[in-house]
Amino acid sequence: MPENKPKFVKDSQVIMIELVLPNDTNMLNNLLGGRLMHWMDIACAMAAAKHCNNIAVTASVDNLAFHTPIRLGNIVTLKASVNRAFGTSMEVGVKVEAEDFETGEIKHSNSAHFTFVSVDKKTGKKMKVPEIIPQTEEEKRRYENALERRNRRMAMKDSIITDTEKKVTK
């Protein structure tokens, strides 16, 4: 059973690097959005697993927007870490940068927030996750913002459930 003592954000940090190859691109030689989402999910899953020392599964993804294309041959760096823990779930932030290795130019391509839930391997039941201790000003800002995003997600979830119930009872 994983230990549940509080951890620092730095303990969950993951840096994942990928090279955009022809099989990763569309007909415009841009990275496929689905491939990037896959890489983002993997980076976030590793950060979540490092934080809870357990299997963590994706529960949701907040507003994923593509700001700038990532081109064939670019080096993609994904930086992920846990922003905040909530009982059995965690918000993991990921930032994506694309580097043109010929010019050295680095562009911020995407950012997103994933929610992961720690689950027991044998039973599939949710498991409690350790609290997170933000240290730097940036970590503290992300920690506070994570609560605001969670509250919005929960309100949206309640709204969807209420709307569905109204349709069923009509």
N, C-alpha and C positions, 0 to 999 in steps of 0.2 A: 504494500500500500504506500503510495507516494506521501512524503512528508509535507505538512501544510504550513510550515513556518513562512512568514512573509519574505518576499524576495524583492530585489532591486530590478528596475527596468533593464539595466545593462545585462542582467542574467538571461534575459529572453531575446536579446538582439541577435538577428540573423542577417547576414549579407550573402545574397545569392547572385551569381553572375552567369549570364547566358550570352551566347553569340547567336545573332539572327542569321540563320542559314536559309537557302532557297526553299526547303520544305516547310519553313515557318511563315512564308509570306503569301500574300495574295497576288493578283495579276499586276498590281502597281508596285510590286517589290516592297510593300509595307508589311510589317509584322501583323499577322492575323490577330484580331481582337480576342478571339477565343483562346489562342495560344498564350497571349499575355495574361489573360484571366487565370489560366491554368497555372502559370508560373507564380502569379501573385498568391493564389490559393496555397500552393506548396510552401512558399516562403512564410506565409502567415501560419500555416499548420505547424511548421518547424518551430516558430517562435512560441506558439501556444503550448506545444508539447514540451519545450524546454522549460517553460514557466511552471507547468503543472506536473512535470515528470510523468506524463501519462499520455494516452491517446486523446486527441482532441479533434472533434469533427466540426465542419463548417455549419453554422446555423443561419447566417445571413451575411449579405454584403450591402453596404450603403453606397448609393450613388457613385457609380463608376463612370467617369467621363474620360474621354481620350482627347488630350489637349494638343498634342503634336505627334505626327506620325513617327514611328520607329522604322528605320530603313534596313534593308538587306545589308548585312555586314556590320551593323551597329553592335556595340557591346552594351548589354542591358544589365543594369545593377538594380537589384530589388533590396530595399532595406526595410526590415520588419521588426516590430517589437510590441510587447503587450503594453497598452495604454492604461488599462484599469481592469480589475477583476471584480466580478459580481457574483458571489456565491459559487455557482457551478459554471458560470460563463465568464468569458474574457473578451474585451475588445482589443483587437490587434490592428495597428496601423501599418500601412505599407506605402513606401514612396518608391516610384520607378524613375530611373534616369537612363537616358540613352546617350551613348558616347560614340561620336564619329572618330574612330581610332586614327584616321589619316590627318584630321585637323585638330583633334584633341577637344573639340567642342562638346560640352555636356549640356543636355536639355532635360528639364523636368517634364516627363511625359504624363504621368498619372500618379494619383494618390487615392487610397480607398481605406475604408474601415470594415474589417471583417469581424463577425462575432463567432467565437468558437465555444463549444461545450466540451468539458472533460467527461469521458464516459468510461465505465468499467469494461474492460476487455471481455470478461466472461458473461456478465449479465446485461450489458448495454445500458445500465442505469447511470444517470448523471452522478458525477462525483464533485465534491467541494474542491475549489481551487485556492491556492495561497493568495493572500492579499499582495498588492504590489506597492512598493515604496518608491515614489518619484523623488529624484535628488536634484536634478538641474532645473532651471527655470522652464526650459522647453518641455521637459518631462512633466512638470507640475501643470503647465498649461494644457498639455494633451490629456492629463489625468482629469482635470476639471471639465474639459470639453467632452470627454468620453461620457460623463454622467449626463450632460445635456443631450447628447446624441441618443443615449440609452432611453432617456425619458421620452424623446420623440419617437423612437422605435416602438416603445411600449404603447404610447398613445395611438400610433398608427395601427398596431396590432389589435388593440381594443376596438378601434374604429372599424376595421375590416371585419372582426368577429361580430360586432353589433349590426353592421350592414348585412352580413350573411344571415344572421338570425332573423332580421326583419323580412328578408326575402323568403325564408323558409316558412315563416308563420303566416304569410299572406295567402 
